[in-house]
Amino acid sequence: MRSALAIVAVLASCSYDAKFRDCQVSCGAQSSCPTGFACGAEGLCRTGGVETTSCGAVLDANPGDDAMTGGDAGSGGSGSTATPGLYVIDFEQNRVYVYPPDATGSATPTHTIAGSDTDLVNPIGVAVDHHGNIVVANLGGEVTVFPPDADGDAIPARVLSNPSGLREPTGVAVAGDDSIFVAYLGPIIAHYPPNASSSDRQVSPGSFGGEPYLTIDSAGDLVVADVSEVRTYAPTASGSDAPLSEFGLAQAQNALAVATNGNAIILTEDTGALQLFGADDIGSNVNPVRVLDPSALNHGAGGEFLATDGAVVSPTLYTGEAQQPVVFIIEAAGSGTALTGDVTAELDLPDGAEPGGIAVVRP
């Protein structure tokens, strides 16, 4: 909730309408967050869906939103002006489909971004900022940013230039201030300030072995995953700064995508199963706390993308497999590393589509 923030100054002991389930607060010179809040990006405290009545100055982007909770910023964070929906990348046909948030079956996209003017070249990652701009990482090109109402053969509103010597962006995540993180093969993570087209700093994760994928957790930290390792960085990280945490997978499960939920990091793997790890896991050979093994996914194609709707309790998960024009929808139960669930619905994409990424903006 970062767009056009309405700032309401209140006393140190204050209250706000409990319908604001994901407020941010700024507590001035206090060195720690109030009870019920956790420190997030830019020094702000965030509830993460936990209702509380203790705060400093309450900041809420949308006072009329009575059911908003924080989204997974790497998979399309929600915001006051972003259009709710499912934003699906078509890697094979160089398209972006926008569906209503509750779309299932053979639903028709409300928008389809496609054509030579779009500069879409093997799109592989997507996120939506808090103003509704659609950010697309193109494996065969650069990162293109489209306005919220883009449709048809739309010209990007902005193109993020690849830093010198870098190529093939593989993942993208939008931070709380609408700055953008982009993962490049190498690997290097580049940071782009709000509205900028050039990177102002880069993070060097080191010995990653594959295509890095990104998301941002509820504390505002950057989560970077590749085929065998996960690292978490502070949003201000630069150069060879050490990660806040890191762990290697116990087996070569070929992790393909990453999302977060509460205190859990969720990875897809090449059997189609979803692995849940604790956000504070460390070590070289870490086993998942829990494995979701949806029956519809078990034929070895692997999960090419993964996103959640941002709900802390009983989230909806969205995933899919290589060469299948389908988004699988999992209505999970529980929270954090205790999630359980199976595929409850499917969204059928147009013929010939190969989904490469998805962003979710909740109503």
C-alpha positions as CSV (number, residue, x, y, z in Angstrom):
1,M,0.0,0.0,0.0
2,R,2.5,2.6,-1.2
3,S,0.6,4.7,-3.8
4,A,-0.6,8.1,-2.8
5,L,-0.3,7.3,0.9
6,A,-2.8,9.1,3.1
7,I,-1.0,9.9,6.4
8,V,-3.0,10.0,9.5
9,A,-1.1,11.3,12.5
10,V,-2.2,9.7,15.8
11,L,-1.0,9.5,19.4
12,A,1.6,6.9,20.5
13,S,-1.3,4.9,21.9
14,C,-3.8,4.8,19.1
15,S,-6.2,2.7,17.2
16,Y,-7.5,2.3,13.7
17,D,-10.4,0.5,12.1
18,A,-9.7,-3.2,12.2
19,K,-10.7,-3.6,8.6
20,F,-7.2,-2.3,7.7
21,R,-5.5,-5.7,8.0
22,D,-2.2,-4.7,6.5
23,C,-1.3,-1.2,7.6
24,Q,2.2,0.3,7.7
25,V,3.2,2.6,10.4
26,S,6.1,5.0,11.0
27,C,7.0,5.4,14.6
28,G,9.4,8.3,14.4
29,A,12.6,7.9,16.5
30,Q,11.5,4.6,18.1
31,S,14.2,1.9,17.6
32,S,11.7,-1.0,17.4
33,C,8.3,-1.7,16.0
34,P,5.2,-1.7,18.2
35,T,3.6,-4.9,19.3
36,G,2.1,-6.8,16.4
37,F,4.2,-5.1,13.8
38,A,7.4,-6.3,12.1
39,C,10.1,-4.2,10.5
40,G,9.8,-4.0,6.8
41,A,11.3,-2.1,3.9
42,E,12.4,1.6,4.3
43,G,12.3,1.3,8.1
44,L,8.5,1.0,8.1
45,C,6.7,-1.3,10.4
46,R,4.0,-3.6,8.9
47,T,1.3,-5.7,10.4
48,G,1.4,-8.5,7.9
49,G,-2.3,-9.1,8.4
50,V,-2.1,-9.1,12.2
51,E,-4.6,-6.7,13.7
52,T,-3.3,-4.4,16.3
53,T,-4.2,-1.1,18.1
54,S,-0.7,0.1,19.0
55,C,1.1,2.3,16.5
56,G,2.8,5.6,15.8
57,A,1.6,7.3,12.6
58,V,-0.7,5.1,10.5
59,L,-0.1,5.1,6.8
60,D,-2.8,3.5,4.6
61,A,-3.0,3.9,0.8
62,N,-6.6,3.1,0.5
63,P,-8.9,4.0,3.4
64,G,-11.8,2.4,1.6
65,D,-10.2,-1.0,1.3
66,D,-11.9,-3.2,3.8
67,A,-10.2,-6.5,3.0
68,M,-6.7,-5.7,1.8
69,T,-3.8,-7.8,2.9
70,G,-0.2,-7.5,1.7
71,G,0.5,-9.2,-1.6
72,D,3.6,-11.1,-2.6
73,A,5.5,-8.2,-4.3
74,G,7.5,-10.6,-6.5
75,S,4.4,-11.9,-7.9
76,G,2.4,-8.8,-8.2
77,G,1.8,-6.8,-5.1
78,S,-1.6,-5.3,-4.5
79,G,-2.1,-1.5,-4.3
80,S,-4.7,1.2,-4.2
81,T,-4.7,1.8,-8.0
82,A,-3.7,-1.6,-9.4
83,T,-6.4,-3.4,-11.2
84,P,-7.2,-6.7,-9.4
85,G,-6.5,-9.7,-11.6
86,L,-4.2,-12.5,-12.8
87,Y,-1.4,-11.3,-15.1
88,V,-0.1,-14.3,-17.0
89,I,3.0,-14.4,-19.2
90,D,3.0,-16.4,-22.4
91,F,6.7,-17.2,-23.1
92,E,6.1,-19.0,-26.4
93,Q,3.8,-16.5,-28.1
94,N,5.3,-13.3,-26.5
95,R,2.1,-12.1,-24.8
96,V,0.7,-10.9,-21.5
97,Y,-2.8,-12.0,-20.6
98,V,-4.8,-10.1,-18.0
99,Y,-7.7,-12.0,-16.4
100,P,-10.3,-11.2,-13.7
101,P,-9.0,-12.3,-10.3
102,D,-11.6,-15.1,-10.0
103,A,-11.1,-16.4,-13.6
104,T,-11.2,-20.1,-14.1
105,G,-11.9,-22.5,-17.0
106,S,-11.9,-21.0,-20.4
107,A,-12.3,-17.4,-19.2
108,T,-11.5,-14.7,-21.8
109,P,-8.7,-12.3,-20.9
110,T,-9.8,-8.7,-20.4
111,H,-6.5,-7.5,-22.0
112,T,-3.9,-9.1,-24.2
113,I,-0.6,-7.3,-24.7
114,A,0.9,-8.7,-27.9
115,G,2.5,-7.4,-31.1
116,S,5.8,-6.1,-32.5
117,D,5.7,-2.7,-30.7
118,T,5.5,-4.4,-27.3
119,D,9.2,-5.5,-27.3
120,L,8.1,-8.7,-25.7
121,V,10.8,-11.4,-26.4
122,N,10.4,-14.6,-24.5
123,P,8.9,-13.0,-21.4
124,I,9.7,-15.0,-18.3
125,G,8.8,-12.9,-15.3
126,V,6.1,-10.4,-14.3
127,A,5.1,-8.2,-11.4
128,V,2.6,-5.4,-10.9
129,D,3.5,-2.2,-9.0
130,H,1.2,-0.3,-6.7
131,H,0.0,2.0,-9.5
132,G,-0.9,-0.9,-11.7
133,N,2.1,-0.8,-14.1
134,I,2.9,-4.2,-15.5
135,V,6.6,-5.0,-15.3
136,V,7.9,-7.8,-17.6
137,A,11.3,-9.5,-17.7
138,N,12.1,-10.6,-21.2
139,L,14.7,-13.4,-21.4
140,G,15.4,-12.5,-25.0
141,G,15.6,-8.7,-24.4
142,E,15.1,-6.2,-21.6
143,V,12.6,-5.4,-18.9
144,T,9.5,-3.6,-20.3
145,V,7.0,-1.7,-18.2
146,F,3.5,-1.2,-19.5
147,P,0.8,1.2,-18.2
148,P,-2.1,-0.4,-16.4
149,D,-4.5,-0.1,-19.3
150,A,-2.1,-1.6,-21.9
151,D,-3.8,-3.7,-24.5
152,G,-3.0,-5.0,-28.0
153,D,0.2,-3.9,-29.7
154,A,1.1,-1.5,-26.8
155,I,4.3,0.5,-26.7
156,P,6.1,0.1,-23.3
157,A,5.9,3.2,-21.1
158,R,9.4,2.5,-19.9
159,V,12.3,0.0,-20.8
160,L,14.8,-0.9,-18.1
161,S,18.3,-1.0,-19.7
162,N,20.4,-4.0,-19.0
163,P,23.4,-3.1,-16.9
164,S,26.7,-3.3,-18.8
165,G,27.8,-6.8,-19.5
166,L,24.5,-8.4,-18.3
167,R,22.0,-10.2,-20.4
168,E,18.9,-12.3,-20.1
169,P,16.7,-11.0,-17.3
170,T,15.1,-14.0,-15.6
171,G,13.0,-12.6,-12.8
172,V,11.5,-9.4,-11.5
173,A,10.1,-8.1,-8.2
174,V,8.6,-4.8,-7.1
175,A,9.5,-3.4,-3.7
176,G,7.3,-1.4,-1.3
177,D,8.4,1.9,-2.8
178,D,7.8,0.7,-6.4
179,S,11.5,0.3,-7.0
180,I,12.3,-2.8,-9.1
181,F,14.7,-5.6,-8.7
182,V,15.7,-7.6,-11.7
183,A,17.6,-10.9,-11.8
184,Y,20.1,-11.4,-14.6
185,L,22.0,-14.5,-15.6
186,G,25.5,-14.3,-14.2
187,P,23.9,-14.0,-11.7
188,I,23.4,-10.3,-10.7
189,I,20.5,-8.7,-9.1
190,A,20.0,-5.1,-10.3
191,H,18.0,-2.4,-8.4
192,Y,16.1,0.3,-10.3
193,P,14.7,3.3,-8.4
194,P,11.1,4.3,-8.9
195,N,10.5,5.6,-12.4
196,A,14.2,5.0,-13.4
197,S,15.3,3.2,-16.5
198,S,18.9,2.6,-15.3
199,S,20.1,0.6,-12.4
200,D,21.7,2.5,-9.4
201,R,23.2,-0.6,-7.6
202,Q,23.7,-4.3,-8.0
203,V,23.9,-7.3,-5.7
204,S,26.2,-10.2,-6.5
205,P,24.8,-13.4,-5.1
206,G,27.9,-15.4,-6.1
207,S,27.8,-19.1,-6.9
208,F,24.3,-19.6,-8.1
209,G,24.0,-22.4,-10.6
210,G,21.0,-21.5,-12.7
211,E,18.4,-18.9,-13.5
212,P,17.7,-16.8,-10.5
213,Y,14.1,-16.1,-9.5
214,L,12.9,-13.3,-7.2
215,T,10.2,-12.4,-4.8
216,I,9.9,-10.0,-1.8
217,D,8.8,-11.3,1.6
218,S,6.4,-9.7,4.1
219,A,9.3,-7.9,5.8
220,G,10.4,-6.3,2.6
221,D,13.5,-8.4,2.1
222,L,14.6,-9.7,-1.3
223,V,14.4,-13.5,-1.7
224,V,16.6,-15.0,-4.5
225,A,16.3,-18.6,-5.5
226,D,18.0,-20.8,-8.1
227,V,18.0,-24.5,-8.8
228,S,19.6,-25.5,-5.5
229,E,19.9,-22.5,-3.1
230,V,17.9,-19.7,-1.6
231,R,19.3,-16.5,-0.2
232,T,17.6,-13.5,1.5
233,Y,19.0,-10.0,1.2
234,A,18.1,-6.7,2.8
235,P,16.4,-4.3,0.4
236,T,19.4,-1.9,0.6
237,A,21.9,-4.6,-0.2
238,S,24.7,-3.8,-2.7
239,G,27.7,-5.4,-4.2
240,S,29.0,-8.4,-2.3
241,D,27.0,-7.7,0.8
242,A,26.3,-10.9,2.8
243,P,22.8,-12.4,2.7
244,L,20.6,-12.1,5.7
245,S,20.1,-15.9,5.5
246,E,20.8,-18.7,3.0
247,F,20.2,-22.4,2.7
248,G,21.0,-25.1,0.2
249,L,18.5,-27.8,-0.8
250,A,19.1,-31.3,0.6
251,Q,18.6,-32.8,-2.8
252,A,19.0,-31.6,-6.4
253,Q,15.3,-30.9,-6.8
254,N,15.8,-28.3,-9.5
255,A,13.8,-25.4,-7.9
256,L,12.1,-23.4,-10.7
257,A,10.2,-20.6,-9.0
258,V,9.8,-19.0,-5.6
259,A,7.0,-17.3,-3.5
260,T,6.5,-16.5,0.2
261,N,3.7,-16.9,2.6
262,G,3.9,-15.7,6.2
263,N,7.0,-17.4,7.6
264,A,7.4,-19.8,4.7
265,I,9.4,-19.8,1.5
266,I,7.7,-21.9,-1.2
267,L,9.6,-23.4,-4.1
268,T,8.4,-25.4,-7.1
269,E,10.5,-28.3,-8.2
270,D,10.9,-30.5,-11.3
271,T,8.3,-33.1,-10.2
272,G,5.6,-30.5,-9.9
273,A,5.5,-30.6,-6.1
274,L,5.7,-27.5,-4.0
275,Q,8.3,-27.4,-1.2
276,L,7.9,-25.3,2.0
277,F,10.9,-24.1,3.9
278,G,11.1,-21.9,7.0
279,A,12.0,-18.3,6.2
280,D,14.9,-18.5,8.7
281,D,16.3,-21.8,7.5
282,I,20.1,-21.8,7.1
283,G,22.6,-24.5,6.2
284,S,23.9,-26.5,3.2
285,N,21.5,-29.4,3.1
286,V,18.1,-28.3,4.2
287,N,15.0,-30.5,3.8
288,P,11.6,-28.9,3.2
289,V,9.4,-28.7,6.3
290,R,6.5,-29.8,4.2
291,V,5.8,-30.8,0.6
292,L,2.6,-30.2,-1.2
293,D,2.2,-32.8,-3.9
294,P,-0.9,-31.8,-6.0
295,S,-2.2,-34.7,-7.9
296,A,-2.7,-32.7,-11.1
297,L,1.0,-31.8,-11.3
298,N,2.8,-35.1,-10.9
299,H,4.0,-36.0,-14.3
300,G,7.5,-34.5,-14.2
301,A,7.1,-31.4,-16.3
302,G,8.0,-29.1,-13.4
303,G,6.5,-25.9,-12.0
304,E,7.6,-23.1,-14.3
305,F,6.1,-20.3,-12.2
306,L,4.5,-19.8,-8.8
307,A,2.6,-17.0,-7.0
308,T,0.3,-16.5,-4.1
309,D,-2.5,-14.1,-3.5
310,G,-0.7,-12.7,-0.5
311,A,-3.2,-13.9,2.1
312,V,-1.4,-14.9,5.4
313,V,-4.0,-17.5,6.3
314,S,-5.3,-20.0,3.7
315,P,-3.7,-18.4,0.6
316,T,-4.5,-19.3,-3.0
317,L,-1.4,-20.5,-4.9
318,Y,-1.0,-20.3,-8.7
319,T,1.4,-22.6,-10.5
320,G,1.9,-24.3,-13.8
321,E,4.2,-26.6,-15.9
322,A,6.2,-26.4,-19.0
323,Q,4.4,-26.8,-22.3
324,Q,0.9,-26.8,-20.6
325,P,-1.4,-23.9,-21.4
326,V,-2.9,-24.1,-17.9
327,V,-2.7,-22.2,-14.6
328,F,-3.3,-24.6,-11.7
329,I,-5.1,-22.9,-8.8
330,I,-4.5,-24.4,-5.3
331,E,-6.8,-23.3,-2.4
332,A,-4.5,-23.9,0.5
333,A,-5.4,-24.3,4.1
334,G,-3.4,-23.2,7.1
335,S,-0.6,-20.7,7.1
336,G,3.2,-20.5,6.9
337,T,5.0,-23.9,6.7
338,A,1.7,-25.7,7.8
339,L,0.0,-25.2,4.4
340,T,-1.9,-28.0,2.9
341,G,-3.9,-28.2,-0.3
342,D,-4.5,-29.5,-3.8
343,V,-5.5,-28.2,-7.1
344,T,-9.1,-27.0,-6.9
345,A,-9.5,-25.2,-10.2
346,E,-7.7,-24.5,-13.5
347,L,-7.4,-21.5,-15.8
348,D,-7.1,-22.6,-19.4
349,L,-4.9,-20.3,-21.5
350,P,-5.3,-19.7,-25.3
351,D,-4.1,-22.5,-27.6
352,G,-0.3,-22.6,-28.0
353,A,0.4,-20.6,-24.8
354,E,3.3,-21.6,-22.6
355,P,3.0,-19.8,-19.3
356,G,6.3,-18.4,-17.9
357,G,5.2,-16.3,-15.0
358,I,2.2,-14.9,-13.2
359,A,1.4,-11.9,-11.0
360,V,-1.6,-11.7,-8.7
361,V,-3.4,-8.6,-7.5
362,R,-6.1,-9.2,-5.0
363,P,-9.5,-7.4,-5.1
